[in-house]
Amino acid sequence: MLTPSTALVVVAGALAGGFVTGLAGFGTGLIALGFWLHVIAPAPAATLVAVCSVVAQAQALPTIWHAIDCRRVLPMILAGLLGVPVGTMLLSRLDVDVFRLTVGIFLIAFSGFMLLTPGQPRLVSGGRMTDSVVGFAGGILGGLAGLSGPLPTVWATLRGWTKDQRRSVFQLFNLAILAAVVVWHAVSGLLTPKLGWLIAIALPGTLVGAWLGAHTYRRLSDKRFHELMLGLLAISGLTLVWTSI
């Protein structure tokens, strides 16, 4: 059994991570791991992040249900699922720390450029084929380092879609990729009884946090959501750089 202090940290991390995911459509691991890694080993913490991410994103899905365009998002999801095993195979061939550092620097530079540039740069070219390429690359990053979210989020931002349109793309993409990760972890025997206790403790906080975040999201303008996305991408980049050096 878990100690009361450990359970409290797990609940706090779940609530904070769920809120950010309900608000932004991603970010459970970015926020929750700051709590959980103090009381949970990295391997079970990673599985717990995947489970809670799937639950939080499913909880917040009705918020952007009206904006979902299957013709836009399905090519990205299918290509992403194909990219996951490719990324997994690359694990033994690449220096993951160097890779994470490179991605982190890119996210910081991109976020800074987008925040400081007057207006919003927008890509009007590229169709479903380009979307599929982005999805495939996102799947590779997910399989390689658990980074399925940043690239589709960057792409949706560059496309200049509304907040609901861009969120419907990267939230559904992350939901599909992370659900595949959960299934893979289950098949690999990583869902242990102790992890089951952690999941049971974390899920109520995740659900409440995601509900609160989704209600806050409805009050955001496109401009505020744009700034929030770039801010979270910058934090993700800083986190990757910090953990790679």
C-alpha positions in Angstrom: 0.0 0.0 0.0 1.1 3.6 -0.6 1.8 6.0 2.2 -0.6 9.0 2.7 2.1 11.4 1.6 2.8 9.5 -1.6 -1.0 9.3 -2.4 -1.3 13.1 -1.8 1.5 13.8 -4.3 0.0 11.5 -6.8 -3.4 13.1 -6.5 -1.9 16.6 -6.7 0.1 15.7 -9.9 -3.0 14.1 -11.5 -5.1 17.2 -10.7 -2.6 19.6 -12.1 -1.8 17.5 -15.2 -5.5 16.9 -15.9 -6.2 20.6 -15.7 -3.5 21.5 -18.2 -4.7 18.8 -20.6 -8.3 19.9 -20.3 -7.2 23.4 -20.9 -4.7 22.9 -23.7 -5.3 19.4 -25.1 -1.9 18.1 -24.0 0.7 18.5 -21.2 -0.2 15.8 -18.6 3.3 14.4 -18.5 4.9 17.9 -18.7 3.1 18.9 -15.5 2.4 15.7 -13.6 5.9 14.3 -13.8 7.1 17.3 -11.8 5.1 15.9 -8.9 5.3 12.2 -9.5 9.0 11.7 -10.0 9.5 12.7 -6.4 7.7 9.6 -5.2 7.5 7.2 -8.2 10.3 5.6 -10.2 10.6 6.8 -13.9 9.3 3.6 -15.5 6.0 3.3 -13.7 5.6 7.1 -13.8 5.8 7.0 -17.6 3.1 4.4 -17.8 1.0 6.4 -15.4 1.4 9.4 -17.5 0.2 7.5 -20.6 -2.9 6.2 -18.8 -3.8 9.6 -17.3 -3.2 11.4 -20.6 -5.6 9.1 -22.4 -8.2 9.6 -19.7 -7.8 13.4 -19.5 -8.0 13.8 -23.3 -11.0 11.5 -23.6 -12.7 13.5 -20.8 -12.0 16.8 -22.6 -13.0 15.5 -26.1 -16.6 16.9 -26.1 -15.1 20.4 -25.8 -13.8 20.2 -29.4 -16.1 17.5 -30.8 -17.8 19.9 -33.2 -14.5 20.9 -34.8 -13.3 17.4 -35.6 -12.7 16.9 -39.3 -11.9 13.2 -39.9 -10.5 13.9 -43.3 -8.0 16.2 -41.7 -6.9 14.2 -38.7 -7.2 10.5 -39.8 -4.2 10.6 -42.2 -2.1 12.1 -39.4 -3.2 9.4 -36.9 -2.7 6.5 -39.3 0.7 7.7 -40.3 1.6 8.4 -36.7 0.7 4.8 -35.7 3.0 3.6 -38.4 5.8 5.8 -37.1 5.7 4.6 -33.5 7.5 1.2 -34.2 10.0 3.0 -36.4 10.9 5.3 -33.5 11.1 2.3 -31.1 13.6 0.6 -33.4 15.7 3.8 -33.5 16.1 3.8 -29.7 19.2 1.6 -29.8 20.8 3.5 -32.7 20.5 7.2 -31.5 21.7 9.1 -28.5 18.4 9.9 -26.9 19.9 12.7 -24.8 21.3 14.5 -27.9 18.0 14.0 -29.6 16.0 15.4 -26.7 18.4 18.4 -26.6 18.0 19.1 -30.3 14.2 18.9 -30.0 14.2 21.1 -26.9 16.3 23.8 -28.6 14.0 23.7 -31.7 10.8 24.1 -29.5 12.4 27.1 -27.6 13.4 28.8 -30.9 10.1 28.2 -32.6 8.0 29.4 -29.6 10.2 32.5 -29.2 10.0 33.3 -32.9 6.2 32.9 -33.0 5.7 35.0 -29.9 7.9 37.8 -31.0 6.9 38.0 -34.6 4.1 40.6 -35.4 1.0 38.8 -36.7 0.9 35.1 -37.1 3.0 33.4 -39.8 0.8 30.9 -41.7 1.4 28.1 -44.1 -1.3 27.9 -46.7 0.4 25.2 -48.8 0.5 21.5 -48.1 -2.4 19.1 -48.1 -3.2 15.7 -46.6 0.1 14.2 -47.8 2.0 16.8 -45.8 -0.2 16.3 -42.8 0.5 12.6 -43.0 4.3 13.2 -43.2 4.0 15.4 -40.0 1.9 12.6 -38.3 4.5 9.9 -39.3 7.3 12.1 -37.9 5.3 12.7 -34.7 4.8 8.9 -34.3 8.5 8.4 -34.7 9.2 11.0 -32.0 6.6 9.3 -29.8 8.2 5.9 -30.2 11.7 7.2 -29.8 11.3 9.5 -26.8 7.6 9.8 -25.9 7.3 13.1 -27.8 4.3 12.5 -29.9 2.8 15.9 -29.1 5.2 18.8 -30.1 5.4 18.3 -33.8 1.6 18.1 -34.6 1.1 21.0 -32.2 3.7 23.1 -34.1 2.2 22.1 -37.4 -1.3 23.0 -36.3 -0.1 26.4 -35.1 1.7 27.1 -38.4 -1.4 26.2 -40.4 -3.3 29.1 -38.8 -6.3 27.1 -37.8 -8.8 28.3 -35.2 -8.2 27.1 -31.6 -10.8 24.4 -31.9 -9.5 23.2 -35.2 -5.9 23.0 -34.1 -6.8 21.4 -30.8 -9.0 18.8 -32.5 -6.0 17.7 -34.6 -3.3 17.4 -32.0 -5.6 16.2 -29.2 -7.0 13.3 -31.3 -3.5 12.5 -32.5 -2.0 12.4 -29.0 -5.0 10.4 -27.8 -4.5 7.7 -30.5 -0.7 7.5 -30.1 -0.8 7.4 -26.3 -3.7 4.8 -26.3 -1.4 2.6 -28.5 1.4 3.2 -25.9 -0.9 2.0 -23.1 -1.8 -1.1 -25.0 1.9 -1.8 -25.7 2.7 -1.3 -22.0 -0.1 -3.7 -21.0 1.0 -6.3 -23.4 4.6 -5.9 -22.1 3.5 -6.6 -18.6 4.1 -3.1 -17.2 0.7 -2.8 -15.7 1.6 -4.2 -12.3 -0.7 -4.4 -9.2 1.3 -1.5 -7.6 0.7 0.6 -10.7 -2.9 -0.4 -10.6 -3.1 1.3 -7.1 -1.4 4.4 -8.5 -3.9 4.6 -11.4 -6.9 4.2 -9.1 -5.6 7.0 -6.9 -4.7 9.3 -9.8 -7.8 8.9 -12.0 -10.2 10.9 -9.9 -7.8 13.9 -9.8 -7.3 13.5 -13.5 -11.0 13.6 -14.3 -11.7 16.6 -12.0 -8.7 18.5 -13.4 -9.6 17.8 -17.0 -13.2 18.9 -16.4 -12.0 22.2 -14.8 -9.5 22.8 -17.6 -12.1 22.1 -20.3 -14.5 24.7 -18.8 -11.7 27.2 -18.6 -10.7 26.5 -22.3 -14.1 27.6 -23.5 -13.4 31.1 -22.2 -10.1 31.5 -24.1 -9.9 33.6 -27.3 -8.0 32.3 -30.3 -5.2 34.8 -29.4 -5.0 33.6 -25.8 -5.0 30.0 -26.8 -2.3 30.7 -29.3 -0.1 32.2 -26.6 -0.9 29.3 -24.3 0.2 26.8 -26.9 3.5 28.6 -27.5 4.1 29.0 -23.8 3.6 25.2 -23.2 5.9 24.4 -26.1 8.6 26.6 -24.7 8.3 25.0 -21.3 8.5 21.6 -23.0 11.6 22.7 -24.8 13.2 24.0 -21.6 12.4 20.8 -19.8 14.0 18.7 -22.6 17.1 20.8 -22.5 17.4 20.7 -18.7 17.0 16.9 -18.6 19.5 16.4 -21.4 22.5 18.2 -20.0 
